[in-house]
Amino acid sequence: MALSDHRVFICRYCGHALRFGAPVCGSCYQPTQVSNRVSTWVVALLVLLLGISFILLGLHVF
């Protein structure tokens, strides 16, 4: 079963159970919370990987 099949988030406006990655609630059509959006997790993962690579390679940003 894929992650998008599970309803892991709850709409803060109407309480409807949301699938991961849904940009709007399927019941009230309000925008979902930022943590439910795939783009948020992709950006967070990229920042984390860049940070780890800087630490492991001993690179200094400043």
DSSP file (Angstrom, degrees, kcal/mol; ACC not computed):
  #  RESIDUE AA STRUCTURE BP1 BP2  ACC     N-H-->O    O-->H-N    N-H-->O    O-->H-N    TCO  KAPPA ALPHA  PHI   PSI    X-CA   Y-CA   Z-CA
    1    1 A M              0   0    0      0, 0.0     2,-0.1     0, 0.0     5,-0.0   0.000 360.0 360.0 360.0 131.1    0.0    0.0    0.0
    2    2 A A    >>  -     0   0    0      1,-0.1     3,-1.4     2,-0.0     4,-0.5  -0.343 360.0-115.8 -77.4 158.2    1.4    3.4   -1.0
    3    3 A L  G >4 S+     0   0    0      1,-0.3     3,-1.1     2,-0.2    17,-0.6   0.840 114.7  62.0 -61.7 -33.0    1.8    6.3    1.4
    4    4 A S  G 34 S+     0   0    0      1,-0.2    -1,-0.3    15,-0.1    18,-0.0   0.656  95.4  62.1 -70.5 -13.1   -0.8    8.3   -0.6
    5    5 A D  G <4 S+     0   0    0     -3,-1.4     2,-0.3    14,-0.1    -1,-0.2   0.706  89.6  82.4 -82.4 -20.5   -3.4    5.6    0.2
    6    6 A H  S << S-     0   0    0     -3,-1.1     2,-1.0    -4,-0.5    14,-0.9  -0.617  76.1-137.7 -85.9 143.1   -3.2    6.3    3.9
    7    7 A R  E     +A   19   0A   0     -2,-0.3    12,-0.2    12,-0.2    -3,-0.1  -0.817  41.4 152.7-101.0  95.6   -5.2    9.1    5.4
    8    8 A V  E     +     0   0A   0     -2,-1.0     2,-0.3    10,-0.6    -1,-0.2   0.590  50.3  61.6-104.0 -13.9   -2.6   10.6    7.8
    9    9 A F  E     -A   18   0A   0      9,-1.6     9,-3.8    -3,-0.2     2,-0.4  -0.840  65.7-144.4-116.8 153.9   -3.6   14.2    8.1
   10   10 A I  E     -A   17   0A   0     -2,-0.3     7,-0.2     7,-0.2     2,-0.2  -0.952  26.4-113.4-116.8 134.4   -6.8   15.9    9.3
   11   11 A C     >  -     0   0    0      5,-2.8     4,-1.5    -2,-0.4    21,-0.1  -0.472  18.3-147.6 -64.9 129.8   -8.3   19.0    7.8
   12   12 A R  T  4 S+     0   0    0     -2,-0.2    -1,-0.2     1,-0.2    20,-0.1   0.648  93.9  48.1 -75.5 -13.6   -8.1   21.8   10.3
   13   13 A Y  T  4 S+     0   0    0      3,-0.1    -1,-0.2    17,-0.1    -2,-0.0   0.867 132.1   5.8 -93.2 -42.4  -11.3   23.4    8.9
   14   14 A C  T  4 S-     0   0    0      2,-0.1    -2,-0.2    16,-0.1    -3,-0.0   0.530  90.7-117.3-123.9  -9.0  -13.7   20.5    8.7
   15   15 A G     <  +     0   0    0     -4,-1.5     2,-0.1     1,-0.3    -3,-0.1   0.540  57.1 154.8  84.7   6.2  -12.0   17.5   10.3
   16   16 A H        -     0   0    0     -6,-0.1    -5,-2.8     1,-0.1     2,-0.4  -0.436  49.9-112.4 -68.2 139.9  -12.0   15.4    7.1
   17   17 A A  E     -A   10   0A   0     -7,-0.2     2,-0.3    -2,-0.1    -7,-0.2  -0.615  38.6-155.2 -75.8 129.5   -9.2   12.7    6.8
   18   18 A L  E     -A    9   0A   0     -9,-3.8    -9,-1.6    -2,-0.4   -10,-0.6  -0.795  11.4-125.7-111.2 147.2   -6.7   13.7    4.1
   19   19 A R  E >   -A    7   0A   0     -2,-0.3     3,-1.5   -12,-0.2   -12,-0.2  -0.555  44.3 -89.5 -80.7 154.4   -4.3   11.7    2.0
   20   20 A F  T 3  S+     0   0    0    -14,-0.9    17,-0.1   -17,-0.6    -1,-0.1  -0.458 112.0  21.4 -64.7 132.1   -0.7   12.6    2.0
   21   21 A G  T 3  S+     0   0    0     15,-2.1    -1,-0.2     1,-0.3    17,-0.2   0.372  80.2 142.8  93.3  -3.1    0.1   15.2   -0.7
   22   22 A A    <   -     0   0    0     -3,-1.5    -1,-0.3     1,-0.2    10,-0.1  -0.576  37.8-158.8 -71.8 123.6   -3.4   16.5   -1.2
   23   23 A P  S    S+     0   0    0      0, 0.0     9,-2.1     0, 0.0     2,-0.3   0.795  75.8  22.8 -75.0 -26.6   -3.2   20.3   -1.9
   24   24 A V  B    S-B   31   0B   0      7,-0.3     2,-0.2    -3,-0.0     6,-0.0  -0.950  91.8 -95.4-135.7 157.3   -6.8   20.9   -0.8
   25   25 A C     >  -     0   0    0      5,-2.7     4,-1.1    -2,-0.3    -7,-0.1  -0.497  25.3-142.0 -69.0 136.7   -9.3   19.2    1.3
   26   26 A G  T  4 S+     0   0    0     -2,-0.2    -1,-0.1    -9,-0.1    -8,-0.0   0.607  97.4  42.9 -75.6 -11.4  -11.7   16.9   -0.6
   27   27 A S  T  4 S+     0   0    0      3,-0.1    -1,-0.1   -11,-0.0    -2,-0.0   0.870 131.9  13.0 -99.9 -51.4  -14.6   17.9    1.5
   28   28 A C  T  4 S-     0   0    0      2,-0.1    -2,-0.1   -12,-0.0    -3,-0.0   0.495  89.5-131.1-108.8  -5.6  -14.4   21.7    2.1
   29   29 A Y     <  +     0   0    0     -4,-1.1    -3,-0.1     1,-0.2     3,-0.1   0.678  55.7 144.3  63.8  21.0  -11.8   22.6   -0.6
   30   30 A Q        -     0   0    0      1,-0.1    -5,-2.7    -6,-0.0    -1,-0.2  -0.597  61.2 -91.6 -82.1 151.9   -9.7   24.6    1.9
   31   31 A P  B     -B   24   0B   0      0, 0.0    -7,-0.3     0, 0.0    -1,-0.1  -0.349  44.2-121.6 -63.3 144.2   -5.9   24.5    1.4
   32   32 A T        -     0   0    0     -9,-2.1   -21,-0.1     1,-0.1     5,-0.1  -0.345  36.7 -81.0 -81.8 166.9   -4.2   21.8    3.4
   33   33 A Q    >   -     0   0    0      1,-0.1     3,-1.8    -2,-0.1     4,-0.3  -0.320  41.0-113.8 -66.6 153.1   -1.4   22.4    6.0
   34   34 A V  G >  S+     0   0    0      1,-0.3     3,-1.7     2,-0.2     6,-0.3   0.822 113.0  63.7 -59.6 -35.0    2.1   22.8    4.6
   35   35 A S  G 3  S+     0   0    0      1,-0.3    -1,-0.3     5,-0.1     6,-0.1   0.629  96.2  60.2 -68.5 -11.3    3.3   19.6    6.2
   36   36 A N  G <  S+     0   0    0     -3,-1.8   -15,-2.1   -16,-0.1     2,-0.3   0.539  85.9  95.6 -89.3  -7.9    0.9   17.6    4.0
   37   37 A R  S X> S-     0   0    0     -3,-1.7     4,-1.2    -4,-0.3     3,-0.5  -0.677  70.3-141.0 -92.8 137.9    2.4   18.8    0.8
   38   38 A V  H 3> S+     0   0    0     -2,-0.3     4,-2.1     1,-0.2     3,-0.2   0.872  99.6  61.1 -62.0 -39.9    5.0   16.8   -1.1
   39   39 A S  H 3> S+     0   0    0      1,-0.2     4,-2.3     2,-0.2    -1,-0.2   0.845 100.0  55.8 -60.1 -34.5    7.1   19.8   -2.1
   40   40 A T  H <> S+     0   0    0     -3,-0.5     4,-2.2    -6,-0.3    -1,-0.2   0.925 110.0  44.5 -62.2 -45.0    7.7   20.7    1.6
   41   41 A W  H  X S+     0   0    0     -4,-1.2     4,-2.2    -3,-0.2    -2,-0.2   0.835 111.4  53.5 -71.2 -33.0    9.2   17.3    2.3
   42   42 A V  H  X S+     0   0    0     -4,-2.1     4,-2.2     2,-0.2    -2,-0.2   0.932 111.6  45.2 -65.9 -45.5   11.3   17.3   -0.9
   43   43 A V  H  X S+     0   0    0     -4,-2.3     4,-2.4     2,-0.2     5,-0.2   0.916 113.1  50.6 -64.0 -43.3   12.8   20.7    0.0
   44   44 A A  H  X S+     0   0    0     -4,-2.2     4,-2.2     1,-0.2    -1,-0.2   0.900 111.0  49.0 -61.9 -40.9   13.4   19.6    3.7
   45   45 A L  H  X S+     0   0    0     -4,-2.2     4,-2.6     2,-0.2    -1,-0.2   0.901 110.8  50.0 -66.0 -41.3   15.1   16.4    2.5
   46   46 A L  H  X S+     0   0    0     -4,-2.2     4,-2.5     2,-0.2    -2,-0.2   0.915 111.3  48.3 -63.8 -43.1   17.4   18.4    0.1
   47   47 A V  H  X S+     0   0    0     -4,-2.4     4,-2.4     2,-0.2    -2,-0.2   0.912 112.5  49.4 -62.9 -42.3   18.4   20.8    2.8
   48   48 A L  H  X S+     0   0    0     -4,-2.2     4,-2.4    -5,-0.2    -2,-0.2   0.923 111.9  47.5 -62.9 -45.3   19.1   17.9    5.1
   49   49 A L  H  X S+     0   0    0     -4,-2.6     4,-2.4     2,-0.2    -2,-0.2   0.888 112.1  50.0 -65.2 -39.1   21.2   16.1    2.5
   50   50 A L  H  X S+     0   0    0     -4,-2.5     4,-2.3     2,-0.2    -1,-0.2   0.916 111.0  49.8 -64.4 -42.4   23.2   19.3    1.7
   51   51 A G  H  X S+     0   0    0     -4,-2.4     4,-2.0     2,-0.2    -2,-0.2   0.917 111.8  47.5 -61.8 -44.2   23.8   19.9    5.4
   52   52 A I  H  X S+     0   0    0     -4,-2.4     4,-2.8     1,-0.2     5,-0.2   0.903 111.3  51.0 -64.6 -41.1   25.1   16.4    5.9
   53   53 A S  H  X S+     0   0    0     -4,-2.4     4,-2.3     1,-0.2     6,-0.3   0.895 109.2  50.9 -65.9 -38.2   27.3   16.5    2.8
   54   54 A F  H  X>S+     0   0    0     -4,-2.3     5,-1.6     2,-0.2     4,-0.8   0.906 113.2  46.2 -63.0 -40.6   28.8   19.8    4.0
   55   55 A I  H  <5S+     0   0    0     -4,-2.0     3,-0.4     2,-0.2    -2,-0.2   0.933 114.8  45.5 -67.2 -46.3   29.6   18.3    7.4
   56   56 A L  H  <5S+     0   0    0     -4,-2.8    -2,-0.2     1,-0.2    -1,-0.2   0.848 117.1  44.0 -68.5 -34.3   31.0   15.1    6.0
   57   57 A L  H  <5S-     0   0    0     -4,-2.3    -1,-0.2    -5,-0.2    -2,-0.2   0.550 107.5-124.7 -87.7  -7.8   33.2   16.8    3.4
   58   58 A G  T  <5 +     0   0    0     -4,-0.8     2,-0.2    -3,-0.4    -3,-0.2   0.751  53.4 158.1  72.6  24.2   34.3   19.5    5.9
   59   59 A L      < -     0   0    0     -5,-1.6     2,-0.5    -6,-0.3    -1,-0.2  -0.569  30.7-147.5 -82.2 145.2   33.1   22.4    3.7
   60   60 A H        -     0   0    0     -2,-0.2    -5,-0.0     1,-0.1    -1,-0.0  -0.949   8.1-158.6-114.8 132.1   32.4   25.7    5.4
   61   61 A V              0   0    0     -2,-0.5    -1,-0.1     1,-0.2    -2,-0.0   0.860 360.0 360.0 -75.6 -36.6   29.7   28.0    4.0
   62   62 A F              0   0    0      0, 0.0    -1,-0.2     0, 0.0    -2,-0.0   0.404 360.0 360.0-106.5 360.0   31.2   31.1    5.6
